[in-house]
Amino acid sequence: MHRRLIAPGALAAALLLAIPASAASYSPGAPGIGDPYYPAYGNGGYDVSHYDLRLKYQPESDRLEGTATLLATTTQDLSRFNLDFLLDVSEVRVNGAKASFATSGEHELEVTPKNPLPKGTAVTVVVRYSGVPSSKSAYGFTSWHRTPDGGVGANEPEAAWWWFPSNDHPLDKATYDVSVAVPDGSQAISNGTLQSTSSRLGWTRYNWRSNKPQTTYLATLAVGKFDVTTGTSESGIPIINAYSKDLGDNYGAARASIERTGEVADWLAGYFGPYPFNALGGYVPNTDTGYALETQTRPFYSPRQFANGTNVSVVVHELAHQWYGDYVAVAGWKDIWINEGFARYAQWLWSEHEGEGTAQELADYVYASRPADDPFWTVKPGDPGPENQFHLAVYDRGALAVQALRNEVGDEAFFAILKGWPKRYAHGNATVGDFVRYAEEVSGQSLDALFDTWLYQASKPSAPAARDASIRARSTAPAQPKSWKKIAETNSVHDHHDDHDHHDH
């Protein structure tokens, strides 16, 4: 008797919970995450915690097919949401139910779930898709590199759209499982650790796992015919390197450089703190690009970087990014100096380590070798604008700002900042402003004026400002440090859309 009385009330309460208080409170997620440099990149309304990508790729035709499963949480009452994606979608399911979908803009996939999603809900999104990545372009470029023996997804600030649907902005980090089937004789390279491989009916499946938060542009996929080397760094991190079998004359130099990955990572740990991930490596596909990219745990290198012999400096640059860029990512693309200024500064430290010129000599050279009317000085590394995001000034003037900081606060505080910063924002995101505040906290000094001079003025810092920062302000350029040409060879490091209208990145 009592049970019958209770049940209808409980049922009514359950029904009330299932019906939104007001359907009007549900709205579409924003088509961009809110980055002023790239307003359409990323999306609003949800946060992804894990990507599971189960793919099949045919190198001959460049055809990719797969199923992406995204684990996410809603951050608002959501009526529909976008994913950043370019390939052809056959089905989308949200929490098991078929969802409707449409495309909009240059790279948006709009998903409307069967039922609206309340804020704070755990959501599973399954996207079935296929297509030929090299046939797709957005904004006039492609980030998918077709190679004679396959294809590669690697670019900054965007590469994911060509191979998996995502919330494509550094603010939304996630863990990854990337499983790729390729014809026997080809290999699939991705980030993290190779969990297992299996072969069946002429296809081999590679299962890769990235178990630490990773941004979408740092996720990579490369399929081709590679020579793979494995090892362990002195500090115990497993290393997997891969070299395209058709690098030709660049093969030896590429291998002689990248095989030093473990040594370089251990050396960098002395400056930046313990290596933050459980895997290391690098790969060189046979692309005609000129840049390298700090794809998490396993940087992408172009054959061209090794055209003049070994280039350990570029390995130093990309591995420095594992701390400055990967472990701590930019909060917005305007914060790019935190990545590039410090990765370039690591090359200066390596130059010192190799006896090819000290960081101070390199700083003096950068300052003296460019006259005040050189357009180089009009770029503000602290906020370069999207058109100058990968301008040489972000690297060279950016590293000069790091040396100015070092001279201002002294070595003890400086090296404490260098090591403490990655730990402070571990696996998170930070702005240039956050860095300035952190440097002030560690050094106990007010540094606004210093950073304003070296990062935010569209002009060459004056001779008195240079003297204040212990940068030698002389009328004639000092002798070129021995390492200069090697470091300059990495200037195309992020020559990203280098087949289009973006140069000097």
VOSEMI-156772 format. One record per residue (C-alpha): x, y, z; residue in three letters. Coordinates in Angstrom, 2 decimals. Layout:
<tibas>
TIBA         x         y         z   residuo
TIBA         X         Y         Z       ALA
...
</tibas>
This chain:
<tibas>
TIBA         x         y         z   residuo
TIBA      0.00      0.00      0.00       MET
TIBA      2.73      2.43      1.03       HIS
TIBA      4.80      1.51     -1.96       ARG
TIBA      1.98      2.42     -4.31       ARG
TIBA      1.67      5.82     -2.67       LEU
TIBA      5.38      6.53     -2.96       ILE
TIBA      5.88      5.29     -6.50       ALA
TIBA      3.84      7.87     -8.45       PRO
TIBA      5.55     10.72     -6.57       GLY
TIBA      8.99      9.27     -7.23       ALA
TIBA      8.08      8.75    -10.85       LEU
TIBA      6.90     12.33    -11.18       ALA
TIBA     10.13     13.57     -9.61       ALA
TIBA     12.16     11.42    -11.99       ALA
TIBA     10.18     12.81    -14.94       LEU
TIBA     10.75     16.35    -13.73       LEU
TIBA     14.48     15.72    -13.59       LEU
TIBA     14.43     14.39    -17.15       ALA
TIBA     12.62     17.44    -18.53       ILE
TIBA     14.73     20.60    -18.69       PRO
TIBA     13.40     23.38    -16.49       ALA
TIBA     13.37     25.57    -19.55       SER
TIBA     14.29     24.41    -23.01       ALA
TIBA     15.08     28.05    -23.73       ALA
TIBA     18.20     27.79    -21.55       SER
TIBA     19.74     25.42    -24.13       TYR
TIBA     21.81     27.12    -26.79       SER
TIBA     24.34     26.15    -29.47       PRO
TIBA     28.00     25.99    -28.49       GLY
TIBA     30.09     28.78    -30.02       ALA
TIBA     31.72     27.94    -33.38       PRO
TIBA     35.07     29.15    -32.01       GLY
TIBA     36.71     28.88    -28.59       ILE
TIBA     37.31     32.63    -28.48       GLY
TIBA     40.90     33.11    -29.73       ASP
TIBA     41.18     36.55    -31.37       PRO
TIBA     43.95     35.34    -33.72       TYR
TIBA     41.80     32.48    -35.09       TYR
TIBA     38.14     33.16    -34.22       PRO
TIBA     36.83     29.95    -35.84       ALA
TIBA     39.35     27.58    -34.22       TYR
TIBA     38.15     25.35    -31.40       GLY
TIBA     34.54     25.34    -30.25       ASN
TIBA     32.48     26.34    -27.23       GLY
TIBA     30.17     24.36    -24.97       GLY
TIBA     32.21     21.27    -24.13       TYR
TIBA     35.60     20.01    -23.05       ASP
TIBA     37.18     16.81    -24.42       VAL
TIBA     39.05     14.51    -22.02       SER
TIBA     39.94     11.65    -24.41       HIS
TIBA     40.12     10.88    -28.14       TYR
TIBA     39.94      7.28    -29.32       ASP
TIBA     40.77      7.10    -33.02       LEU
TIBA     40.39      3.80    -34.83       ARG
TIBA     41.62      4.28    -38.39       LEU
TIBA     42.48      2.49    -41.61       LYS
TIBA     44.75      4.16    -44.17       TYR
TIBA     45.63      3.14    -47.73       GLN
TIBA     48.93      4.81    -48.78       PRO
TIBA     48.35      4.24    -52.51       GLU
TIBA     45.13      6.23    -52.67       SER
TIBA     45.60      8.43    -49.55       ASP
TIBA     42.21      7.15    -48.39       ARG
TIBA     41.58      7.35    -44.65       LEU
TIBA     38.57      5.84    -42.95       GLU
TIBA     37.81      5.60    -39.30       GLY
TIBA     35.74      5.99    -36.20       THR
TIBA     36.55      8.68    -33.69       ALA
TIBA     35.13      8.39    -30.18       THR
TIBA     35.35     11.55    -28.07       LEU
TIBA     34.76     11.58    -24.33       LEU
TIBA     33.68     15.06    -23.30       ALA
TIBA     31.83     17.07    -20.66       THR
TIBA     29.41     19.85    -21.47       THR
TIBA     30.26     23.31    -20.09       THR
TIBA     26.81     24.81    -20.79       GLN
TIBA     23.25     23.70    -21.50       ASP
TIBA     23.89     22.60    -25.07       LEU
TIBA     21.38     22.31    -27.92       SER
TIBA     24.08     21.62    -30.53       ARG
TIBA     27.86     21.85    -30.84       PHE
TIBA     30.60     22.02    -33.46       ASN
TIBA     33.63     19.89    -34.17       LEU
TIBA     36.52     21.08    -36.35       ASP
TIBA     36.76     18.64    -39.27       PHE
TIBA     37.10     18.39    -43.06       LEU
TIBA     36.61     14.74    -44.08       LEU
TIBA     33.31     13.17    -45.14       ASP
TIBA     31.10     12.08    -42.25       VAL
TIBA     28.64      9.19    -42.60       SER
TIBA     27.26      9.02    -39.07       GLU
TIBA     27.42     10.82    -35.73       VAL
TIBA     26.09      9.43    -32.48       ARG
TIBA     25.83     11.27    -29.18       VAL
TIBA     25.44      9.05    -26.11       ASN
TIBA     24.45      6.19    -28.41       GLY
TIBA     21.65      7.99    -30.26       ALA
TIBA     21.97      9.09    -33.88       LYS
TIBA     22.55     12.82    -34.15       ALA
TIBA     21.93     15.05    -37.14       SER
TIBA     24.90     16.90    -38.60       PHE
TIBA     25.77     19.51    -41.18       ALA
TIBA     28.84     21.41    -42.32       THR
TIBA     29.34     25.15    -42.09       SER
TIBA     32.14     27.69    -42.51       GLY
TIBA     35.53     26.52    -43.74       GLU
TIBA     36.05     23.63    -41.33       HIS
TIBA     33.03     23.21    -39.03       GLU
TIBA     30.96     20.09    -38.45       LEU
TIBA     27.71     21.05    -36.65       GLU
TIBA     26.23     18.27    -34.53       VAL
TIBA     22.66     18.36    -33.19       THR
TIBA     22.07     15.62    -30.62       PRO
TIBA     18.67     13.94    -30.41       LYS
TIBA     18.19     15.39    -26.93       ASN
TIBA     19.73     18.62    -25.64       PRO
TIBA     22.60     18.14    -23.19       LEU
TIBA     22.49     19.73    -19.71       PRO
TIBA     25.61     21.48    -18.42       LYS
TIBA     28.07     19.16    -16.65       GLY
TIBA     26.94     16.05    -18.56       THR
TIBA     29.41     13.34    -19.58       ALA
TIBA     29.05     12.91    -23.34       VAL
TIBA     30.31     10.25    -25.74       THR
TIBA     30.45     11.36    -29.37       VAL
TIBA     31.09      8.79    -32.10       VAL
TIBA     31.93     10.01    -35.60       VAL
TIBA     32.26      7.62    -38.55       ARG
TIBA     34.13      9.13    -41.47       TYR
TIBA     36.26      8.62    -44.58       SER
TIBA     37.97     10.66    -47.24       GLY
TIBA     41.20     11.60    -48.98       VAL
TIBA     42.94     14.13    -46.70       PRO
TIBA     45.17     15.54    -49.47       SER
TIBA     42.06     16.54    -51.44       SER
TIBA     40.81     18.82    -48.66       LYS
TIBA     41.83     22.40    -48.06       SER
TIBA     40.58     25.20    -45.81       ALA
TIBA     41.51     28.88    -45.96       TYR
TIBA     43.54     28.04    -49.05       GLY
TIBA     45.97     25.54    -47.56       PHE
TIBA     46.32     21.93    -46.46       THR
TIBA     48.11     20.60    -43.38       SER
TIBA     48.21     17.04    -44.73       TRP
TIBA     51.49     16.15    -46.43       HIS
TIBA     51.24     13.54    -49.14       ARG
TIBA     54.48     11.53    -49.41       THR
TIBA     55.54      8.98    -52.06       PRO
TIBA     54.80      6.18    -49.57       ASP
TIBA     51.86      7.64    -47.60       GLY
TIBA     50.84     10.75    -45.74       GLY
TIBA     51.50     12.88    -42.68       VAL
TIBA     49.34     15.09    -40.48       GLY
TIBA     51.59     17.74    -38.85       ALA
TIBA     51.21     21.50    -38.76       ASN
TIBA     50.70     24.46    -36.43       GLU
TIBA     48.35     25.99    -35.49       PRO
TIBA     46.13     23.43    -37.19       GLU
TIBA     46.53     19.85    -38.43       ALA
TIBA     43.76     17.79    -36.82       ALA
TIBA     40.94     18.69    -39.24       TRP
TIBA     42.51     16.55    -41.96       TRP
TIBA     42.46     13.34    -39.96       TRP
TIBA     40.20     13.50    -36.90       PHE
TIBA     37.26     15.58    -35.61       PRO
TIBA     38.24     17.66    -32.60       SER
TIBA     37.99     20.76    -30.47       ASN
TIBA     41.01     22.22    -32.19       ASP
TIBA     42.59     24.70    -29.78       HIS
TIBA     45.41     24.33    -27.20       PRO
TIBA     42.98     25.14    -24.36       LEU
TIBA     41.33     21.74    -24.74       ASP
TIBA     43.94     19.09    -23.95       LYS
TIBA     43.07     15.39    -23.83       ALA
TIBA     44.62     11.93    -23.74       THR
TIBA     44.74      9.86    -26.92       TYR
TIBA     44.50      6.32    -28.21       ASP
TIBA     45.40      6.19    -31.91       VAL
TIBA     44.97      2.82    -33.61       SER
TIBA     45.83      2.65    -37.30       VAL
TIBA     45.65     -0.25    -39.77       ALA
TIBA     48.00      0.02    -42.77       VAL
TIBA     49.01     -2.48    -45.47       PRO
TIBA     51.80     -4.86    -44.42       ASP
TIBA     55.16     -3.26    -45.17       GLY
TIBA     54.02      0.22    -44.14       SER
TIBA     54.16      1.61    -40.61       GLN
TIBA     51.97      4.05    -38.73       ALA
TIBA     53.78      6.47    -36.41       ILE
TIBA     52.00      8.56    -33.79       SER
TIBA     52.59     10.08    -30.35       ASN
TIBA     53.41      8.33    -27.09       GLY
TIBA     54.01      4.64    -26.60       THR
TIBA     53.39      1.79    -29.02       LEU
TIBA     51.09     -0.44    -27.00       GLN
TIBA     50.95     -3.32    -29.50       SER
TIBA     50.82     -4.32    -33.15       THR
TIBA     48.84     -7.07    -34.83       SER
TIBA     48.69     -8.41    -38.40       SER
TIBA     45.76     -9.88    -40.23       ARG
TIBA     44.91    -10.50    -43.90       LEU
TIBA     47.61     -8.23    -45.29       GLY
TIBA     47.08     -5.37    -42.82       TRP
TIBA     49.05     -4.41    -39.72       THR
TIBA     47.46     -2.41    -36.93       ARG
TIBA     49.55     -0.10    -34.76       TYR
TIBA     48.14      0.93    -31.38       ASN
TIBA     49.62      4.15    -29.96       TRP
TIBA     48.77      5.78    -26.63       ARG
TIBA     49.41      9.27    -25.25       SER
TIBA     48.60      9.06    -21.55       ASN
TIBA     49.25     12.71    -20.66       LYS
TIBA     47.19     15.74    -21.70       PRO
TIBA     48.01     16.72    -25.29       GLN
TIBA     46.74     19.53    -27.50       THR
TIBA     45.18     18.77    -30.88       THR
TIBA     47.93     20.38    -33.00       TYR
TIBA     50.52     18.24    -31.19       LEU
TIBA     48.77     15.00    -32.19       ALA
TIBA     50.39     13.50    -35.28       THR
TIBA     49.95     10.64    -37.72       LEU
TIBA     52.52      9.48    -40.27       ALA
TIBA     52.18      6.47    -42.54       VAL
TIBA     55.01      5.33    -44.78       GLY
TIBA     57.93      2.95    -45.08       LYS
TIBA     60.30      3.74    -42.24       PHE
TIBA     63.48      2.43    -40.67       ASP
TIBA     62.59      2.40    -36.98       VAL
TIBA     65.15      2.55    -34.16       THR
TIBA     64.36      1.98    -30.51       THR
TIBA     66.28      2.65    -27.33       GLY
TIBA     66.14      4.17    -23.88       THR
TIBA     67.52      7.47    -22.66       SER
TIBA     70.03      7.42    -19.80       GLU
TIBA     67.20      8.68    -17.58       SER
TIBA     65.04      5.69    -18.55       GLY
TIBA     62.61      7.12    -21.15       ILE
TIBA     61.85      4.74    -24.05       PRO
TIBA     62.75      6.18    -27.47       ILE
TIBA     61.24      5.37    -30.88       ILE
TIBA     62.64      7.14    -33.94       ASN
TIBA     61.54      6.64    -37.55       ALA
TIBA     63.30      7.57    -40.81       TYR
TIBA     61.68      7.34    -44.22       SER
TIBA     63.51      4.78    -46.33       LYS
TIBA     63.71      7.28    -49.19       ASP
TIBA     65.50     10.23    -47.56       LEU
TIBA     68.35      9.72    -50.01       GLY
TIBA     71.47     11.75    -49.23       ASP
TIBA     69.83     13.33    -46.16       ASN
TIBA     69.39      9.96    -44.45       TYR
TIBA     72.74      9.81    -42.63       GLY
TIBA     72.62     13.38    -41.31       ALA
TIBA     69.01     13.00    -40.17       ALA
TIBA     69.84      9.85    -38.29       ARG
TIBA     73.09     11.25    -36.84       ALA
TIBA     71.06     14.16    -35.43       SER
TIBA     67.87     12.52    -34.18       ILE
TIBA     69.64      9.53    -32.63       GLU
TIBA     70.94     12.08    -30.08       ARG
TIBA     67.37     12.71    -28.84       THR
TIBA     67.89     10.90    -25.52       GLY
TIBA     71.14     12.75    -24.82       GLU
TIBA     69.57     16.13    -25.64       VAL
TIBA     66.43     15.48    -23.57       ALA
TIBA     68.52     14.50    -20.55       ASP
TIBA     70.64     17.64    -21.02       TRP
TIBA     67.53     19.85    -21.25       LEU
TIBA     66.14     18.29    -18.07       ALA
TIBA     69.06     19.92    -16.26       GLY
TIBA     67.59     23.31    -17.20       TYR
TIBA     63.84     22.64    -17.37       PHE
TIBA     63.26     19.89    -14.79       GLY
TIBA     62.42     16.20    -15.30       PRO
TIBA     61.20     15.22    -18.80       TYR
TIBA     57.40     15.44    -18.53       PRO
TIBA     56.27     12.45    -20.63       PHE
TIBA     56.81      8.68    -20.81       ASN
TIBA     58.02      8.48    -24.42       ALA
TIBA     60.61     10.18    -26.67       LEU
TIBA     61.60     10.13    -30.29       GLY
TIBA     61.40     11.86    -33.64       GLY
TIBA     60.44     11.02    -37.20       TYR
TIBA     61.49     12.17    -40.66       VAL
TIBA     59.00     11.42    -43.42       PRO
TIBA     59.88     12.15    -47.05       ASN
TIBA     58.08     15.50    -47.23       THR
TIBA     59.05     18.56    -49.25       ASP
TIBA     58.29     20.90    -46.34       THR
TIBA     60.94     22.96    -44.60       GLY
TIBA     59.75     23.02    -41.02       TYR
TIBA     59.95     20.86    -37.93       ALA
TIBA     57.21     20.62    -35.30       LEU
TIBA     57.20     19.66    -31.61       GLU
TIBA     54.50     16.96    -31.94       THR
TIBA     54.26     15.69    -28.37       GLN
TIBA     56.88     13.05    -27.42       THR
TIBA     57.84     12.54    -31.09       ARG
TIBA     58.72     15.66    -33.10       PRO
TIBA     58.23     15.86    -36.85       PHE
TIBA     61.35     16.83    -38.87       TYR
TIBA     61.65     17.62    -42.58       SER
TIBA     64.46     16.08    -44.67       PRO
TIBA     65.49     19.61    -45.72       ARG
TIBA     66.66     20.35    -42.17       GLN
TIBA     69.53     17.93    -42.73       PHE
TIBA     70.58     19.07    -46.21       ALA
TIBA     73.82     20.57    -44.84       ASN
TIBA     74.74     17.73    -42.51       GLY
TIBA     73.83     17.09    -38.90       THR
TIBA     71.52     19.57    -37.22       ASN
TIBA     71.38     18.80    -33.50       VAL
TIBA     70.28     22.39    -32.91       SER
TIBA     66.85     21.70    -34.44       VAL
TIBA     66.53     18.62    -32.21       VAL
TIBA     67.30     20.85    -29.20       VAL
TIBA     64.61     23.30    -30.38       HIS
TIBA     61.86     20.71    -30.79       GLU
TIBA     62.72     18.87    -27.56       LEU
TIBA     62.78     22.16    -25.60       ALA
TIBA     59.18     22.56    -26.74       HIS
TIBA     58.25     19.37    -24.88       GLN
TIBA     58.43     21.58    -21.77       TRP
TIBA     57.77     25.00    -23.30       TYR
TIBA     54.75     24.46    -25.57       GLY
TIBA     53.68     20.88    -24.85       ASP
TIBA     53.82     20.40    -21.04       TYR
TIBA     52.73     24.04    -20.68       VAL
TIBA     50.70     25.16    -23.70       ALA
TIBA     49.71     28.64    -24.79       VAL
TIBA     46.37     29.91    -23.44       ALA
TIBA     45.90     31.75    -26.75       GLY
TIBA     47.94     31.91    -29.94       TRP
TIBA     49.14     35.41    -29.04       LYS
TIBA     51.22     33.75    -26.26       ASP
TIBA     53.46     32.04    -28.84       ILE
TIBA     56.61     33.72    -27.40       TRP
TIBA     56.47     31.35    -24.41       ILE
TIBA     56.97     28.52    -26.91       ASN
TIBA     59.33     29.98    -29.48       GLU
TIBA     61.43     32.41    -27.42       GLY
TIBA     62.41     29.64    -25.03       PHE
TIBA     62.91     26.92    -27.64       ALA
TIBA     65.26     29.31    -29.46       ARG
TIBA     66.96     30.20    -26.16       TYR
TIBA     67.56     26.47    -25.57       ALA
TIBA     69.50     26.48    -28.88       GLN
TIBA     71.60     29.35    -27.50       TRP
TIBA     72.32     27.33    -24.36       LEU
TIBA     73.28     24.35    -26.56       TRP
TIBA     75.64     26.61    -28.54       SER
TIBA     77.30     27.49    -25.23       GLU
TIBA     77.41     23.79    -24.28       HIS
TIBA     79.12     23.01    -27.61       GLU
TIBA     81.60     25.90    -27.28       GLY
TIBA     80.21     27.62    -30.37       GLU
TIBA     79.16     30.93    -28.84       GLY
TIBA     77.56     31.90    -25.53       THR
TIBA     73.96     32.97    -25.07       ALA
TIBA     75.28     36.46    -24.31       GLN
TIBA     77.30     36.55    -27.54       GLU
TIBA     74.27     35.39    -29.53       LEU
TIBA     72.08     38.04    -27.87       ALA
TIBA     74.65     40.75    -28.60       ASP
TIBA     74.79     39.57    -32.20       TYR
TIBA     70.99     39.63    -32.69       VAL
TIBA     70.82     43.11    -31.21       TYR
TIBA     73.74     44.56    -33.19       ALA
TIBA     73.22     42.85    -36.53       SER
TIBA     69.87     44.49    -37.25       ARG
TIBA     69.69     48.27    -37.60       PRO
TIBA     66.88     50.21    -35.93       ALA
TIBA     65.00     50.62    -39.23       ASP
TIBA     64.94     46.88    -39.93       ASP
TIBA     61.24     45.79    -40.07       PRO
TIBA     62.32     42.92    -37.78       PHE
TIBA     61.93     45.33    -34.84       TRP
TIBA     58.33     46.19    -35.71       THR
TIBA     57.17     42.71    -34.66       VAL
TIBA     56.15     42.50    -30.99       LYS
TIBA     56.99     38.98    -29.74       PRO
TIBA     54.55     39.34    -26.82       GLY
TIBA     51.61     39.83    -29.24       ASP
TIBA     52.87     39.47    -32.82       PRO
TIBA     49.48     39.20    -34.54       GLY
TIBA     48.36     36.14    -36.51       PRO
TIBA     50.22     37.27    -39.65       GLU
TIBA     53.52     37.37    -37.73       ASN
TIBA     52.91     34.51    -35.33       GLN
TIBA     55.94     32.59    -36.64       PHE
TIBA     58.01     35.60    -37.71       HIS
TIBA     61.75     35.30    -37.13       LEU
TIBA     61.46     38.11    -34.55       ALA
TIBA     59.31     35.89    -32.31       VAL
TIBA     62.29     33.50    -32.21       TYR
TIBA     65.34     35.78    -32.24       ASP
TIBA     63.99     38.91    -30.55       ARG
TIBA     62.06     36.47    -28.35       GLY
TIBA     65.28     34.77    -27.20       ALA
TIBA     66.92     38.19    -26.81       LEU
TIBA     64.13     39.07    -24.35       ALA
TIBA     64.95     35.88    -22.40       VAL
TIBA     68.62     36.92    -22.17       GLN
TIBA     67.57     40.43    -21.07       ALA
TIBA     65.51     38.79    -18.29       LEU
TIBA     68.50     36.64    -17.30       ARG
TIBA     70.77     39.68    -17.04       ASN
TIBA     68.15     41.62    -15.07       GLU
TIBA     67.38     39.00    -12.40       VAL
TIBA     70.75     37.18    -12.27       GLY
TIBA     71.53     33.53    -12.99       ASP
TIBA     70.23     32.06     -9.74       GLU
TIBA     66.73     33.50    -10.11       ALA
TIBA     66.78     33.02    -13.89       PHE
TIBA     67.52     29.29    -13.77       PHE
TIBA     64.96     28.88    -10.97       ALA
TIBA     62.37     30.50    -13.27       ILE
TIBA     63.40     28.30    -16.21       LEU
TIBA     62.94     25.13    -14.15       LYS
TIBA     59.97     26.23    -12.04       GLY
TIBA     57.76     27.52    -14.82       TRP
TIBA     56.90     24.15    -16.45       PRO
TIBA     56.08     22.74    -13.01       LYS
TIBA     53.83     25.70    -12.12       ARG
TIBA     51.53     25.19    -15.13       TYR
TIBA     52.14     21.45    -15.63       ALA
TIBA     49.80     19.94    -18.26       HIS
TIBA     47.94     23.26    -18.41       GLY
TIBA     47.93     26.54    -20.32       ASN
TIBA     49.42     29.94    -19.59       ALA
TIBA     49.75     33.47    -20.98       THR
TIBA     52.73     35.79    -21.38       VAL
TIBA     51.21     37.79    -18.50       GLY
TIBA     51.28     34.66    -16.32       ASP
TIBA     54.98     34.29    -17.14       PHE
TIBA     55.78     37.90    -16.26       VAL
TIBA     54.00     37.50    -12.91       ARG
TIBA     55.81     34.22    -12.22       TYR
TIBA     59.21     35.75    -13.03       ALA
TIBA     58.41     38.65    -10.67       GLU
TIBA     57.37     36.24     -7.94       GLU
TIBA     60.57     34.19     -8.19       VAL
TIBA     62.95     37.14     -8.60       SER
TIBA     61.20     39.53     -6.22       GLY
TIBA     61.63     42.25     -8.84       GLN
TIBA     59.21     44.38    -10.81       SER
TIBA     59.69     43.37    -14.47       LEU
TIBA     56.85     45.07    -16.37       ASP
TIBA     59.12     47.74    -17.87       ALA
TIBA     61.70     45.16    -18.99       LEU
TIBA     59.11     42.98    -20.72       PHE
TIBA     57.41     46.01    -22.24       ASP
TIBA     60.72     47.07    -23.83       THR
TIBA     61.77     43.68    -25.16       TRP
TIBA     58.40     42.09    -26.01       LEU
TIBA     55.80     44.78    -26.63       TYR
TIBA     57.44     47.78    -28.35       GLN
TIBA     57.29     47.90    -32.15       ALA
TIBA     60.80     49.34    -32.25       SER
TIBA     64.38     48.39    -31.46       LYS
TIBA     65.15     48.80    -27.73       PRO
TIBA     67.34     51.88    -27.27       SER
TIBA     71.07     51.72    -26.49       ALA
TIBA     70.44     52.73    -22.82       PRO
TIBA     67.76     50.01    -22.52       ALA
TIBA     70.20     47.50    -24.02       ALA
TIBA     72.93     48.58    -21.60       ARG
TIBA     70.47     48.27    -18.70       ASP
TIBA     69.80     44.69    -19.80       ALA
TIBA     73.56     44.07    -20.30       SER
TIBA     73.14     43.70    -24.05       ILE
TIBA     76.17     45.26    -25.75       ARG
TIBA     74.95     48.27    -27.71       ALA
TIBA     77.74     48.92    -30.19       ARG
TIBA     77.64     50.52    -33.59       SER
TIBA     79.28     47.62    -35.41       THR
TIBA     78.09     44.03    -35.23       ALA
TIBA     80.34     41.72    -33.21       PRO
TIBA     81.82     38.66    -34.88       ALA
TIBA     79.22     36.11    -35.86       GLN
TIBA     79.10     33.28    -33.28       PRO
TIBA     80.12     29.91    -34.70       LYS
TIBA     76.70     28.37    -34.03       SER
TIBA     74.83     31.16    -35.84       TRP
TIBA     74.49     29.44    -39.22       LYS
TIBA     73.34     26.18    -37.60       LYS
TIBA     70.72     28.03    -35.58       ILE
TIBA     69.69     30.06    -38.65       ALA
TIBA     69.10     26.77    -40.51       GLU
TIBA     66.22     26.15    -38.14       THR
TIBA     64.61     29.48    -39.04       ASN
TIBA     62.17     27.73    -41.32       SER
TIBA     61.38     25.58    -38.30       VAL
TIBA     57.72     26.53    -38.47       HIS
TIBA     57.46     27.65    -42.09       ASP
TIBA     53.98     26.39    -41.77       HIS
TIBA     51.84     27.03    -44.74       HIS
TIBA     55.01     27.10    -46.74       ASP
TIBA     53.39     26.23    -50.06       ASP
TIBA     51.14     29.26    -49.72       HIS
TIBA     51.48     32.85    -48.62       ASP
TIBA     52.97     32.38    -45.15       HIS
TIBA     56.73     32.73    -45.07       HIS
TIBA     59.37     33.32    -42.41       ASP
TIBA     57.47     31.30    -39.81       HIS
</tibas>
